[in-house]
Each structure stands twice: as structure tokens, then as C-alpha cells.
Amino acid sequence: MGRGGTVLGIIGIILASGAIGFTFMVWNSQNTTKNLTMTIVVGIWETLGDNLDFVPYNSQNNWLLEFGDNRLNNTDYISVSNSNTRITLLKSGWYRIQLSVLLAGISPSSAYRVRILKDGVIESYFDFYQIAVTIDSNYHYIDSSMFVYSNSTNYIEINGESTDDFSVPANDLYNYLTIEFVAI
């Protein structure tokens, strides 16, 4: 084989190696991206209300959200206690908490907060709503989600707090809570 044939042979080997490497990368990426994230719905509640039974969350302007009508409760991942106001996250990992709730009794010149407590400490806010001097409605709708990490012993509660009294009307059309376990 002449010099031209040797060069063509080397070029062929390089192209074949590149094609094999490219094929492996595409195949490998397809397998890993499919399994990168998996969500498991572990809890669904459709009826929510304000609960005033637990100090210091025992007034119309500082209460815990009570989870009523339960559609799904996967006891491998969550445990509900404290008169349906506390959820213990039983597996280590990230949980996505989705809250949709209608607040009633909203007044002018007041601030309203709905936040998630993790082990009794503020983790994050679903909503912070500041009212101007005049308002058009006595209602405010929240549709928000957040991620919370659990070490398998953490519990969460949802707290409503304001400078004025407010409540959650029992209305299945507007109020629901969904919890998903997000696995990697």
C-alpha cells in the first residue's frame, strides 16, 4: 500500500473512532436523562381550613393550615399528625409542595403571609400579600410551590399570619395541597 493508502487508512480509523465515541455519548446521555428526575405524588388534599388549636397559632390572624379531605397519602413517604396540621417527611430527599388556597376576610392596610414551617422554623414563603388602602375584593388567591429538603425526620406545617384576622373558606374548587417526592 502506498503512502496515499496509509493516510486514507489512518483517516478512516480516526473517523470510525469518532463515530463510535459519538454514538456512545448519545446512547449514554439518552439513558441518564430519562432517569435523572422522577417525581412520586405522595399526598393530595382537597379540603383545607384554618386551625386555631395549637399555641402560638391559635388566633384568627395566626393559624396553621389544616389538611382535610385526603385523596392520597403514601405512608412510605409522609405521615400526617397534629389534627392534620403537621406532615412528617419520612424519606431523605427533596419534596415539592404545591399549595393553592383562597384567603377570605382580607382588609385594607394589612399584610398577609402564608409560609411553610420546617421543624417549627420559617423555611420559605408561599405568598406575602400587602394590601393598599383600598381593595376591590375581600379575597386573595394563592397558587404557589416550593421545594423542601428532608433528612427523613423533618416535619412541615403551613402557617397563615397577618396584622388582621383572615381565614380559609371551605371550598374544594380553590383549595388543595399536593406533595411530591423528587428522586434523582
N, C-alpha and C positions, 0 to 999 in steps of 0.2 A: 504494500500500500504506500502510495506516495505521501508527500508532505501535505497536500490538499486533503487527502482522505483522512489523515490523522487529525487535522484541525476540525474537519466535519464530525469525526467521531467524538472528539472532546466536546464540541458544541452540543452534540446530541445527548451526551451524558449529563451535561450541565442542565439542559432543558428538561430532561427526564427527572433529574433530581428536584428541580424547581416545581415541576408538576406534581410530583409525589408529595413534597412538602406543602404545597398549596392545598392539595386535596386533604391531607391530614388536618391542616388548620381549619378548613371549612367544616369538615366532619366533626372535629373535636369541639368547635365553637357551637355547632348546632346542638350537640348533646348537652353541653354545660348550660347554655342559655335557657333551654327548656326546663331545667331543674334548678335554676338559680333561685327563684322565689316561688313558694307555694303558700297559699292562704287557706286556712281552715276556719270556717264560720263556727264559733264555739258558743255563742249566745245571742238570742234575739228576744227583745221585749217590745210590746206594742202599747202597753198602757203605763204611763209614767205619772207620778204625782209628787207633791212636796210633802216631806215627812218632818214633823216637828218634835219627834220623840227623844232625841239624843242631844244632851248638853255638849257643846255650846250651840248646837244647831237646832234650837228649839223656839224660834220666833218666826213670824211672817216675813222678816227681812233677812233671815239667815237659817237656811234649812238644807237638808240632804234630799237628793232626788231618790224617790222610791220606785223600784222596778216592779211593775205589776204583772200584767198578762204575759207570761213567759211562753214563747213559741219554740225555743230551742235552748237547751242547757247541757252542754257537753261536760260532764263531771270529770273527765280526764284532764280538762284544761282549766276549768273555773269552778268555784264554789261560792254560793250566794248565802249571806247571813245578815244578822243585824236588822231584822224586819225588812229584808230585801233592799237594804241601802248600801251594803258592802259586798264587793266581789273580790275574792282572793284568786290571783292568777297563779295556777298550780304548776305550770311548766316554765322553765327558764327560756327566755326569748322575748321577742317583740310582739306586742299586741296592738292592733289598730282598733281604736274606739271611735265609733261613729254615733253622734248624737243629733237627733232632730227633735226639737221641743218648742212648744208655744208658751210664751210667758204672758200672763194676764195681770191687770192691775197696774200697768206702767203709768207713772206720774211724771209731770214736767219737773225739770230741775233736779233730777235724780240720776244716780249711776247704778247700773246693774251688771253683776259679774256672775258668770257660770263657769266654774273651774273644776278641774279634776284634782282630787287629793290622792296622793300615794303615801300610804302609811301615815295618814293624818297631816301631811305637809303638802302645800300647794305645788303641784307638778307643772301645770300649764293651764291656760285659759281657753275654753271653748269660745267664749264671747265676752267682750266688755262693751257695754252699751251706755253711752252718756246721752241723756235727754236734754234737749234745748228747753227754752222757757215755754214754748208751745209745742203741742204734738197733735197729730191727726188721729191717732188710734191709741187705745189702751192696751194694745197687744204688740209683742215683738217676737219674731220667729228666728230660731237659731237652727242652722244646718251646718255642722262642723265636724271635723275628725282630727285625731291626733294619734301619735304612736307613743306607747309606754313600754319601757323595758321592765321585765320581772325577773327576779332571781329565784323564782318558784315559791317564795314566801310572802311577797308583797301583796297588799290589798289596795283597792281603789274605791273611792267614793266620789260622787258628783255633788258639788256644793253650789247652791244659789245664795248670793249675798248682795245686799243693796243698802242704800241710805233710806229706803222707804219699803213698805210692805208690797209684796208681789207673790204670785202663785203660778202653779202649773195646772190649767184646767184639764180635767179628764176628757181627752178627745183622741181617739185612736187614729184619726185621719192625719194628725200633725205630730204626734209624739211616738218616737221609737228609739231604741238603743240597739246597736249591733256591735258585737265584739268578735274580732278575727285574730287567730294566731298566725303570725307571719314567719314561716320557716325558710331558711336559706339552705 
